[in-house]
Structure formats: structure tokens, C-alpha cells
Amino acid sequence: AATCGDFWRMIFQFHVNIIVMLCMPVEKEKEKCFVYYPSPTEVAMYDDIAIYCRKEEEFSNYIVRTIVADKGGVRLEVKQFHFIGWPDFGVPESPDVMVNFVDAVQQVSRCEEHYMAVHCSAGVGRTGTFIAVDALMRLVRQKWNCKFNIFDIVHKMRQQRCKMVQTEGQYKYIYECMKYALENHRSTFVKVRMFLYRRSKKGRTSGGSDSKELLQMEDMSCPQTPLAT
């Protein structure tokens, strides 16, 4: 609770329009996240910032809240996408629920000027998994017949924040989400080649660079219909 004012000042400072929440306030009888937003009938004050919830919409796997933050008469409207049912250190029940959730978020965050704040409890496992799927879906939406490397995406995230994508199950889930998105979801691209790399247990090659073992390559054909309507 002591840092809620800092959190909302950050939202104002960077003009964040979207908050993605990937945890429940309480999980397995342990507090995971302080409820930094009020119910639709209440107003919360954090330092000099007033927060109220204008609207709350419930869907099968997530809740969308329209939150208004008022700081000295300056108002900022924020959409909060709250995914429910994602266990800590685990993954959602199936890839389609995450792909549909990411697509719903991207419907609102089309503009590159929109900043997004993503959090779970520790900010690494579920957060890293969501960011990876979101980034990959944006990539394949923007580029036709592109190639992407999930290993490199996760590696780059871990260079900026350690332990991003915390478990092997979460890493595999990213592949499952992208496979589902490419095979079943509405898409604007025709074919994407997906590569899975991992570091070889043999260590470094004679040339001194890390050796990599190609585990899987799939050509995926997708229907030529828009990803977003």
C-alpha cells in the first residue's frame, strides 16, 4: 500500500494507457498484489492522486476495467486488463485463452504511442510470458512471411530483467500460443517459420561462439484474413 502513490505517479509520468494484471490479489491464501484500484462504487486516494473505476466488464478469462486517475485536475484514463486463472509458476489451461487475451489488449494498444504496464506478483514469470507472446504476435502481424526466434526474444528480455519467463513450462507455453495463433487465429500473414534453438550441452564450439542445436522448424500456413476487425 505504501508504494501505490509511486505506482500511479509512474502511470502519469509515462502516460500509461494500459495496465495488464496477470495475478490475483490473493493466491493460495497469500497476498500477491495490493489492490491498487477501487471497485466501481468507490474512490481511492493515493497521495495527491484520486482513482476511481468508471466501468468494469467481465469476460470468461479476464476483466476489463476503465480506470480514471485524477491528479490536481489532470485526468488520465487507463484500461486495465486483468487476466484471471493463471497460477503462479504455471500456465493458463490452454493457449487459446492467452492468444485471445493478448488480441483483446492489442485491439486497444494499436497506437505505438500507447505505453503499457505489465505486472504479476514478482514481475518475471507470468509477466515475461505475456510480454513474449505480445511481442511475437505484434511482429508477425506487422511482417509478412517473417521468421522469429523465441529463444532470442526471451534471451533479450532476460538481459534487461533477470528470470523473465521463469519456468520451462512457461517457455513451452509461448510456443504453444504462437502455434495456436498461426494455425487457428485470424491472421494477415501467409507463412511464418518458427525456429526453436537451445544451447548445446557440449558447450562452446572451436570457434569460441556458443553452439546451438536446432530442435524444431515448422512451416505454418495461415488463413489470409485480418487478425483484427
Buried (B, 14 or more C-beta within 10 A) or exposed (E): EEEBBEBBBEBBEEEBBBBBBBBBEEBEEEEBBEEBBBEEEEEBEBEEBBBBBEEBEEBEBBBBBBBBBBBEEEEBEBBBBBBBEBEBEBBBEEBBBBBBBBBBBBEBBEEEEEBBBBBBBBBBBBBBBBBBBBBBBBBBBEEEEEEBBBBEBBBEBBEEEEEBBBBEBBBEBBBBBBBBBBEEBBBBBEEBEBBBBEEEEEEEEEEEEEEEEEEEEBEBEBEEEEBEE
